[in-house]
Amino acid sequence: MKHPLLYNRNLKPLARKLRNEGTKGEALLWFYALKAKKMYGYQFNRQYQIGNYIVDLICRKLNLIIEIDGSSHISKSNSDRARQDFLEAMGYTIVRFSEVEVVHRLDDVVEKLSYAVESLENDHK
C-alpha cells in the first residue's frame, strides 16, 4: 500500500539550511547526476522532509531515497534504525553511499543509482 507523503513544514528551515550547507558528496551527486532531471528524466529533491525526518535526496515518483553517510553515520544507532524502519514502512527504497565513495568514485555511484532507478522503474510500470 502506498502511503501519502508526510511533508513536515516545521522542518523546512532546517532542510533549507542543510541544502545550503550540504556536503561535497551531496553537491557532486546533485550537480553531476540528479539535478535538472539528469537521471532518466526523474525529478529529485534535496533535503526533503518526510514525517519527522529529512532525507538527503529523494525521487518521489519512484519512492527512492538516497542517503549519503558521512563520518557521523559510521555506526548505526537505534534512532538511525527507527528512521530507516519508518521510511521503509512508508514504502520507500533507501540506497546508501558513503561520502568517500561519492567523492572518489562518483561514476560507480551513478552506475549503482542507474541500476536502482531502472529496477524501481520496472516495478512502477
trRosetta pair geometry for C-beta under 8 A, 3 or more apart (Angstrom, degrees):
i j d omega theta_ij theta_ji phi_ij phi_ji
1 91 7.5 -118 90 -70 48 126
2 63 7.7 -128 -131 -70 97 140
2 91 5.6 37 -124 -82 55 177
3 6 7.8 -22 139 -28 113 95
3 89 7.9 39 -17 126 151 69
3 90 4.7 -97 57 -151 138 69
3 91 5.6 175 17 1 91 116
5 50 6.5 -85 -162 -118 79 92
5 60 6.5 -16 -80 -141 147 118
6 50 5.6 84 64 -168 84 60
6 51 4.4 49 92 -66 138 62
6 90 7.5 -101 6 -123 107 141
7 49 5.7 84 -155 88 58 102
7 50 7.3 -35 -88 -100 43 46
8 11 4.7 53 100 8 108 110
8 12 7.9 -157 107 -35 62 72
8 49 4.5 -121 50 162 83 126
8 50 7.4 46 0 131 100 4
8 51 6.1 17 -38 143 124 12
8 52 6.3 99 -66 -88 167 37
9 12 5.4 -16 -166 -22 52 120
9 49 7.6 166 -65 85 20 160
11 14 5.2 -61 -165 48 68 112
11 15 5.5 72 136 -29 88 103
11 49 4.2 148 76 -113 125 129
11 52 7.5 147 -55 -152 134 40
11 54 5.7 -165 165 -65 136 105
12 15 5.6 -55 -141 37 30 112
12 16 6.3 33 159 -21 65 104
12 49 6.6 -69 -70 -21 57 146
13 16 5.7 -53 -148 34 32 113
13 17 6.4 33 152 -19 64 105
14 17 5.5 -53 -149 36 34 113
14 18 6.3 34 152 -19 66 105
14 54 6.5 -132 109 -43 108 152
15 18 5.7 -54 -147 37 32 111
15 19 6.5 36 152 -22 64 103
15 47 4.3 152 -163 142 81 106
15 48 6.9 65 -146 -100 139 16
15 49 5.5 -92 -55 -47 143 96
15 54 5.2 -170 -93 -129 89 130
16 19 5.7 -52 -151 32 32 113
16 20 6.5 25 153 -14 64 108
16 47 7.5 176 -59 107 20 140
17 20 5.8 -61 -151 40 31 109
17 21 6.1 -6 162 12 68 115
18 21 6.2 -72 -132 57 27 87
18 22 6.4 66 158 -78 63 73
18 47 4.4 159 90 -122 115 141
18 54 6.3 129 26 138 161 149
19 22 6.0 -10 -153 -42 28 111
19 46 5.2 109 -114 112 99 119
19 47 4.6 -124 -60 26 85 141
22 26 4.1 -103 175 82 121 137
22 27 5.5 145 99 -52 118 85
22 30 7.7 30 128 -6 164 143
22 46 7.1 -44 -82 -179 147 134
22 47 7.4 -127 -83 -44 109 120
23 26 4.8 101 55 5 78 100
23 27 7.0 -144 95 -3 43 88
23 68 6.5 -146 61 110 134 131
23 70 5.9 -167 -96 -71 156 128
23 99 5.7 -79 156 -125 149 119
24 27 5.7 -58 -149 39 32 112
24 28 6.2 31 155 -20 67 107
24 99 7.3 82 60 -171 85 103
24 103 5.7 42 108 -98 114 116
25 28 5.8 -55 -144 36 29 109
25 29 6.2 22 161 -12 65 109
25 68 4.7 177 113 -176 127 144
25 70 7.5 -176 24 -79 133 88
25 97 7.4 -164 176 106 134 111
25 99 4.3 -143 -19 -143 146 66
25 100 7.9 -44 -77 -19 132 18
25 101 7.9 57 -132 67 133 62
25 102 3.5 88 -152 80 104 135
25 103 5.2 -79 -83 -47 84 84
26 29 6.1 -62 -146 41 26 105
26 30 5.9 26 158 -20 64 114
26 46 6.9 96 177 -141 115 118
26 56 6.0 -130 -109 -168 114 110
26 57 7.3 175 -141 -45 89 108
26 68 5.5 -158 -69 40 77 150
26 102 7.8 48 -48 131 33 163
27 30 5.8 -58 -144 39 25 112
27 31 6.0 15 164 -12 64 113
28 31 6.2 -62 -140 41 23 103
28 32 5.8 -10 175 10 64 118
28 102 6.0 147 72 151 121 100
28 103 6.4 134 13 -104 156 55
28 106 5.8 -103 147 -102 125 132
29 32 6.8 -69 -128 51 19 90
29 33 5.4 -43 -167 41 59 118
29 34 6.1 31 144 -2 78 117
29 57 7.1 -99 113 -39 127 158
29 66 7.4 -149 148 137 150 146
29 68 6.9 -170 9 -69 148 138
29 97 7.9 141 -80 63 148 147
29 102 5.4 -55 -49 -156 114 125
29 106 7.0 -161 -83 -137 68 97
29 109 6.6 -78 -103 124 111 139
29 110 7.8 -177 -133 -74 80 81
30 33 7.5 -51 -84 53 4 74
30 34 5.3 -61 -130 59 43 110
30 35 5.3 64 162 -47 72 100
30 44 7.7 -149 -126 102 74 129
30 46 6.0 5 -107 -77 135 127
30 57 7.1 -162 -84 -96 88 127
31 35 5.6 2 -114 3 31 136
32 38 7.8 -139 144 109 31 166
32 106 6.4 29 82 172 150 140
32 110 7.5 -83 117 -75 104 133
33 38 5.8 -162 179 96 27 127
33 39 5.9 44 161 -64 80 104
33 106 7.6 -164 -34 179 125 101
33 109 7.8 -125 -24 106 166 99
33 110 4.8 -151 -108 -110 138 106
33 113 6.7 83 160 70 143 152
34 38 6.1 -120 -95 49 5 103
34 39 5.4 -11 -108 -12 60 120
34 44 4.2 -42 -179 46 116 152
34 57 6.4 -37 -168 -159 174 140
35 38 6.2 33 64 -5 51 117
35 44 7.6 -81 -75 61 33 109
37 41 5.0 12 172 -150 114 37
37 42 6.2 162 -140 59 77 24
37 43 5.8 -31 -85 -77 91 56
37 44 8.0 162 -91 6 43 78
39 42 5.4 -43 91 48 91 99
39 44 6.8 50 34 -30 126 124
39 59 7.7 -96 86 -81 131 139
39 113 6.7 -65 -132 133 138 119
39 114 7.2 -145 -149 -93 95 68
39 117 5.9 -165 161 -75 112 165
40 114 7.6 131 -36 -135 113 75
40 117 5.5 170 17 143 141 139
40 118 7.6 168 -72 -71 156 68
40 121 7.0 -85 145 -71 158 147
42 59 5.0 17 153 -144 129 130
42 61 6.0 -141 -144 53 100 126
42 62 6.4 -8 -143 -16 149 120
42 117 6.6 -150 9 -147 149 126
43 59 6.8 137 81 -136 51 75
43 60 7.4 -22 88 32 101 92
43 61 6.8 95 45 -8 89 118
44 57 5.5 4 179 -175 119 102
44 58 6.6 154 -156 77 70 36
44 59 5.1 -47 -95 -77 75 79
44 66 7.8 -5 -148 17 130 125
45 48 4.6 76 106 -66 119 124
45 57 7.1 161 81 -152 43 54
45 58 5.3 -18 57 60 90 90
45 59 8.0 154 13 -85 72 34
45 60 7.1 27 8 -26 119 103
46 56 7.1 -36 -150 167 68 52
46 57 5.8 -24 -105 -98 58 73
47 54 5.5 2 -165 177 72 116
47 55 7.5 175 -131 78 25 43
47 56 6.8 -15 -74 -139 55 32
48 54 6.8 156 74 -155 29 66
48 55 5.5 -19 60 55 85 91
48 57 7.7 68 4 -146 106 19
48 58 4.6 -71 38 21 144 132
48 60 7.9 -143 -180 -62 166 102
49 53 7.3 151 -152 86 53 43
49 54 5.5 -32 -93 -98 61 75
50 53 5.5 -20 69 69 79 93
50 54 7.8 145 22 -101 68 26
50 55 6.1 19 11 -12 116 112
50 58 7.7 132 -38 -88 124 158
50 87 6.6 81 99 -109 143 92
50 90 6.9 170 171 91 130 172
50 92 7.8 32 176 -41 174 150
51 86 6.3 -96 53 156 164 135
51 90 7.6 -142 -27 -63 124 147
53 83 5.4 123 -104 -145 141 103
53 86 7.0 150 -13 86 139 135
53 87 6.9 -78 71 -63 157 108
55 58 5.2 81 90 -55 131 109
55 65 4.7 -80 -165 -148 148 117
55 66 7.8 108 160 54 107 45
55 67 6.7 -87 -157 -81 83 85
55 87 7.2 105 -79 -116 126 144
56 65 7.6 106 45 178 76 84
56 66 5.9 -84 84 98 108 71
56 67 5.1 130 13 -122 122 45
56 68 5.2 163 -163 17 169 85
57 65 7.1 141 83 -163 56 51
57 66 4.0 -14 68 58 111 106
57 67 7.8 -159 33 -67 78 31
57 68 7.7 56 0 -16 108 100
58 64 6.9 155 -155 87 52 56
58 65 5.2 -17 -102 -105 82 69
58 66 7.3 -158 -71 20 35 73
58 92 7.9 -54 -132 -135 105 130
59 62 4.5 16 108 37 118 105
59 63 7.7 -35 90 22 76 15
59 64 4.4 12 48 55 103 104
59 117 7.4 50 29 -113 169 99
60 63 7.2 24 -164 -77 35 44
61 124 7.6 85 151 -176 79 167
62 93 7.7 -56 139 38 92 115
62 117 6.5 -64 -116 -135 172 69
62 120 4.3 75 -170 128 113 136
62 121 6.7 -44 -109 -69 119 61
62 124 6.3 -111 -119 -29 65 149
63 91 5.2 -64 -155 125 150 92
63 92 4.9 -142 173 -108 86 54
63 93 6.2 90 112 8 87 80
63 120 7.2 -157 58 -160 79 131
64 92 7.1 149 -100 -161 13 81
64 93 5.4 -23 -109 67 65 98
64 95 6.8 2 -169 2 97 110
64 116 6.6 121 -137 139 133 115
64 117 6.9 -38 -54 -95 172 68
64 120 5.7 -120 -63 -18 116 175
65 87 6.2 -34 6 175 160 140
65 92 4.9 35 -11 172 113 130
65 93 7.0 178 26 84 73 45
65 94 4.7 -22 73 -107 107 72
65 95 7.2 171 87 25 53 66
66 94 7.9 159 -89 -158 21 57
66 95 5.3 -22 -109 70 69 97
66 96 7.9 155 -163 -90 51 30
66 97 7.2 -2 -172 10 95 105
66 113 6.9 6 -102 -114 133 117
67 73 7.8 168 153 -141 116 165
67 94 6.1 13 -4 -172 115 103
67 95 7.3 173 25 84 71 44
67 96 4.8 -21 71 -107 101 78
67 97 7.5 167 88 28 54 60
68 96 7.7 159 -90 -157 24 60
68 97 5.5 -21 -112 73 70 89
68 98 7.4 63 -166 173 65 12
68 99 5.7 86 163 -83 100 64
68 102 5.7 -15 -133 -21 122 151
69 72 8.0 -135 -170 69 72 64
69 73 3.4 -112 -156 86 99 144
69 74 7.6 144 155 -66 117 37
69 96 5.8 23 -17 -170 115 109
69 97 7.2 -178 21 88 80 36
69 98 5.4 -48 71 -110 90 55
69 99 6.7 -111 91 -24 42 79
70 73 5.9 98 51 12 48 100
70 98 7.7 113 -96 -166 26 66
70 99 4.4 43 -102 -33 69 138
71 74 6.0 -7 -165 -36 48 109
71 99 7.4 -51 -27 28 64 137
73 76 7.9 22 -176 -85 72 56
73 80 7.2 128 -141 -116 84 144
76 80 4.8 -132 -155 85 70 134
76 81 5.8 79 163 -56 114 89
77 80 4.8 104 50 4 69 101
77 81 7.2 -131 99 -3 40 87
78 81 5.6 -54 -150 37 35 112
78 82 6.3 36 152 -20 67 105
79 82 5.5 -49 -144 37 35 113
79 83 6.3 42 152 -24 64 104
80 83 5.6 -52 -149 34 30 116
80 84 6.4 27 154 -15 64 106
81 84 5.9 -55 -147 39 31 108
81 85 6.1 33 153 -20 65 108
82 85 5.6 -53 -144 38 30 113
82 86 6.3 34 155 -23 64 105
83 86 5.9 -56 -151 33 27 112
83 87 6.5 19 156 -13 63 109
84 87 5.9 -58 -146 40 31 108
84 88 6.1 27 158 -15 67 110
84 94 6.2 -101 -139 29 91 165
85 88 6.0 -59 -143 41 26 108
85 89 6.1 30 156 -22 63 110
86 89 5.8 -59 -150 36 26 112
86 90 6.6 25 151 -19 62 107
87 90 5.6 -55 -153 34 33 113
87 92 4.6 -52 165 55 89 131
87 94 6.1 74 108 -59 133 123
88 91 7.7 104 -179 -33 34 8
88 92 6.2 -95 -91 65 36 74
88 93 7.8 59 -116 -98 78 32
88 94 6.7 -75 -70 -4 89 111
93 116 7.1 -178 124 -171 134 111
93 120 6.2 -142 30 -89 149 125
95 112 7.2 163 -172 134 132 107
95 113 6.7 142 117 -104 159 72
95 116 5.2 -28 -72 -109 148 169
97 101 4.9 -127 -177 83 93 127
97 102 5.2 99 126 -54 131 96
97 109 5.3 44 -126 -127 157 115
97 112 7.6 143 -82 76 115 141
98 101 4.4 99 56 1 84 103
98 102 7.1 -154 90 -4 46 83
99 102 6.0 -58 -152 36 31 108
99 103 6.2 22 156 -14 67 112
100 103 6.0 -61 -143 42 28 106
100 104 5.8 -9 171 12 67 118
101 104 6.8 -74 -132 52 18 87
101 105 5.4 -48 -166 50 61 108
101 108 7.2 -91 -177 84 94 118
101 109 6.0 124 137 -72 97 112
102 105 7.5 -57 -87 61 9 64
102 106 6.1 45 -176 -96 52 72
102 109 5.2 46 -108 -65 63 168
103 106 7.2 -12 -151 -55 8 93
105 108 4.1 -11 155 29 109 121
105 109 6.2 123 105 -23 78 89
106 109 5.5 -56 -148 37 35 114
106 110 6.2 36 155 -20 69 105
107 110 5.8 -53 -147 36 30 111
107 111 6.4 33 153 -21 63 106
108 111 5.6 -54 -149 35 32 114
108 112 6.5 30 153 -17 65 105
109 112 5.8 -56 -150 37 31 109
109 113 6.3 30 152 -18 65 108
110 113 5.6 -55 -145 39 32 112
110 114 6.2 40 152 -26 65 103
111 114 5.6 -48 -148 30 30 115
111 115 6.7 32 152 -18 61 102
112 115 5.7 -53 -154 34 33 113
112 116 6.5 33 149 -18 65 105
113 116 5.5 -54 -148 37 36 112
113 117 6.2 36 154 -19 68 105
114 117 5.8 -54 -146 37 29 110
114 118 6.3 29 155 -18 64 107
115 118 5.8 -56 -147 38 29 111
115 119 6.3 29 155 -19 64 108
116 119 5.8 -56 -148 37 29 112
116 120 6.3 21 157 -12 66 109
117 120 6.0 -59 -144 42 29 105
117 121 5.9 37 154 -28 65 109
118 121 5.5 -51 -143 32 28 118
118 122 6.6 30 157 -18 61 103
119 122 6.0 -57 -156 33 29 109
119 123 6.7 28 148 -17 63 107
120 123 5.3 -53 -150 36 39 115
120 124 6.2 29 155 -16 70 110
121 124 6.0 -64 -147 40 28 105
121 125 6.9 38 153 -37 62 101
122 125 6.0 -45 -151 13 34 116
